[in-house]
Amino acid sequence: MNVPLWVAVPVITLVTLAARADVRTRKIPNTITFPAMLLGLATHYALGGPKDLMSSLAGLALALALIPGWLMRWMGAGDVKLMAAAGAWLAWPQAAIALLASLVAGGVISVIVAARRRKLWTAVRGAAFTGFWALARTAAPAPVTTGIRFPFALAVWAGCAMALWVKA
């Protein structure tokens, strides 16, 4: 494992609780994410001083990369807040690994869900159109997606688990 136990245990606990809530209710409560963010920042500061606090803040800030997905309604705000909380605990650079691995896991899960619902071709076509739309930078409305949703906290769980083992 590439992170200390005092980081790994809270991260796994956080993402497990959030994934459980997301699967059951399709919501990730603020009562899970906000205290975890604050506790992650405070713990890094208490154990490592200002330098570790800055790394923790950088990890938290990486979640801003998910805001376009939230704005496009591809994910919920709880998913962004969960990634911010996990990032605060993992800190830079492990939080970057968690973010990227979560996005990859989300892609894999979305392909599986689309295939199971027999909408894989529609999803692939929609993703291609969305990519072209984003590159074209036009004022046209965003392409319509399949509307298939899944609990993204599962992808965050997988991404964080990967970040615990991958050396940055």
C-alpha positions as CSV (number, residue, x, y, z in Angstrom):
1,M,0.0,0.0,0.0
2,N,1.3,3.4,-0.9
3,V,-0.5,5.5,1.6
4,P,-0.3,5.3,5.4
5,L,-3.0,3.3,7.3
6,W,-4.3,6.6,8.8
7,V,-5.3,7.6,5.2
8,A,-6.4,4.2,3.8
9,V,-8.9,3.3,6.6
10,P,-10.9,6.6,6.4
11,V,-10.9,6.6,2.6
12,I,-12.2,3.1,2.3
13,T,-14.7,3.8,5.1
14,L,-15.9,7.0,3.3
15,V,-16.3,5.5,-0.1
16,T,-17.9,2.4,1.2
17,L,-20.5,4.4,3.2
18,A,-21.1,6.6,0.2
19,A,-21.4,3.8,-2.3
20,R,-23.9,2.0,0.0
21,A,-26.0,5.1,0.2
22,D,-25.7,5.8,-3.5
23,V,-26.8,2.3,-4.4
24,R,-29.7,2.3,-2.0
25,T,-31.0,5.9,-2.4
26,R,-29.2,7.3,-5.4
27,K,-28.0,10.1,-3.2
28,I,-24.7,10.7,-1.3
29,P,-25.6,12.6,1.9
30,N,-23.8,15.8,2.8
31,T,-23.5,14.3,6.3
32,I,-21.0,11.9,4.9
33,T,-19.0,14.2,2.5
34,F,-18.6,17.5,4.4
35,P,-17.4,16.1,7.7
36,A,-15.0,13.8,5.7
37,M,-13.6,16.8,3.8
38,L,-13.0,18.8,7.0
39,L,-11.6,15.9,8.9
40,G,-9.2,15.0,6.0
41,L,-7.9,18.6,5.9
42,A,-7.6,18.8,9.7
43,T,-5.8,15.5,10.0
44,H,-3.3,16.3,7.3
45,Y,-2.6,19.6,9.0
46,A,-2.3,18.1,12.5
47,L,0.0,15.3,11.3
48,G,2.1,17.1,8.7
49,G,1.7,20.8,9.1
50,P,1.1,23.4,6.4
51,K,2.8,21.5,3.7
52,D,0.5,18.5,4.1
53,L,-2.5,20.7,4.4
54,M,-1.7,22.2,1.0
55,S,-1.4,18.7,-0.5
56,S,-4.7,17.9,1.0
57,L,-6.3,21.1,-0.4
58,A,-4.9,20.3,-3.8
59,G,-6.4,16.8,-3.6
60,L,-9.8,18.3,-2.6
61,A,-9.6,20.9,-5.5
62,L,-9.1,18.1,-8.1
63,A,-12.8,17.4,-7.7
64,L,-13.4,20.6,-9.6
65,A,-12.6,18.6,-12.7
66,L,-15.9,16.8,-12.3
67,I,-18.0,19.9,-12.3
68,P,-18.5,19.9,-16.1
69,G,-20.0,16.4,-15.7
70,W,-22.3,17.7,-13.0
71,L,-23.3,20.7,-15.2
72,M,-24.1,18.3,-18.1
73,R,-26.1,16.2,-15.6
74,W,-23.9,13.2,-16.2
75,M,-23.4,12.9,-12.4
76,G,-24.8,14.3,-9.3
77,A,-23.4,16.9,-7.0
78,G,-22.9,14.2,-4.3
79,D,-20.4,12.5,-6.6
80,V,-18.4,15.7,-6.9
81,K,-18.4,16.2,-3.2
82,L,-17.5,12.6,-2.6
83,M,-14.4,12.9,-4.9
84,A,-13.5,16.2,-3.0
85,A,-13.7,14.4,0.3
86,A,-11.7,11.4,-0.9
87,G,-9.2,13.8,-2.4
88,A,-8.8,15.7,0.9
89,W,-7.8,12.4,2.5
90,L,-5.6,11.0,-0.3
91,A,-4.0,14.4,-1.0
92,W,-1.8,15.2,-4.0
93,P,-0.7,13.2,-6.0
94,Q,-2.7,10.1,-4.9
95,A,-6.0,12.1,-5.4
96,A,-5.1,12.6,-9.0
97,I,-4.7,8.9,-9.5
98,A,-8.0,8.3,-7.7
99,L,-9.8,10.9,-9.9
100,L,-8.4,9.4,-13.2
101,A,-9.0,5.8,-12.1
102,S,-12.6,6.7,-11.0
103,L,-13.3,8.2,-14.5
104,V,-12.0,5.0,-16.1
105,A,-14.0,2.8,-13.8
106,G,-17.1,5.0,-14.5
107,G,-16.5,4.4,-18.2
108,V,-16.3,0.7,-17.8
109,I,-19.4,0.6,-15.6
110,S,-21.3,2.7,-18.1
111,V,-20.4,0.3,-20.9
112,I,-21.6,-2.6,-18.8
113,V,-24.8,-0.9,-17.8
114,A,-25.5,0.2,-21.4
115,A,-24.8,-3.3,-22.8
116,R,-27.1,-4.9,-20.2
117,R,-29.9,-2.5,-21.1
118,R,-29.3,-3.1,-24.8
119,K,-28.4,0.6,-25.4
120,L,-24.7,0.2,-26.0
121,W,-24.7,1.5,-29.6
122,T,-26.9,4.5,-28.6
123,A,-24.5,5.3,-25.8
124,V,-21.4,5.0,-28.0
125,R,-23.1,7.2,-30.7
126,G,-24.1,9.7,-28.0
127,A,-20.6,9.8,-26.6
128,A,-19.1,10.5,-30.1
129,F,-21.6,13.3,-30.8
130,T,-20.9,14.8,-27.4
131,G,-17.1,14.7,-28.1
132,F,-17.7,16.4,-31.5
133,W,-20.0,18.9,-29.8
134,A,-17.4,19.8,-27.1
135,L,-14.6,20.2,-29.7
136,A,-16.8,22.3,-32.0
137,R,-17.5,24.9,-29.3
138,T,-20.8,25.9,-30.8
139,A,-23.8,27.5,-29.1
140,A,-25.9,24.5,-30.0
141,P,-27.4,22.6,-27.2
142,A,-25.6,19.5,-25.9
143,P,-26.5,16.2,-27.6
144,V,-29.1,14.1,-25.8
145,T,-27.7,11.2,-23.9
146,T,-29.3,7.8,-23.3
147,G,-30.4,8.8,-19.8
148,I,-28.9,5.7,-18.4
149,R,-27.7,6.4,-14.8
150,F,-25.8,4.4,-12.3
151,P,-24.4,5.1,-8.8
152,F,-21.1,6.8,-9.7
153,A,-19.9,6.3,-6.1
154,L,-19.1,2.7,-7.1
155,A,-16.6,4.1,-9.6
156,V,-15.1,6.5,-7.0
157,W,-14.8,3.4,-4.7
158,A,-12.8,1.6,-7.4
159,G,-10.7,4.7,-8.2
160,C,-9.8,5.2,-4.5
161,A,-8.9,1.6,-4.1
162,M,-6.6,1.8,-7.1
163,A,-5.0,5.0,-5.7
164,L,-4.2,3.2,-2.4
165,W,-2.0,0.7,-4.3
166,V,-0.5,2.7,-7.2
167,K,2.7,4.6,-6.5
168,A,2.6,8.2,-7.7
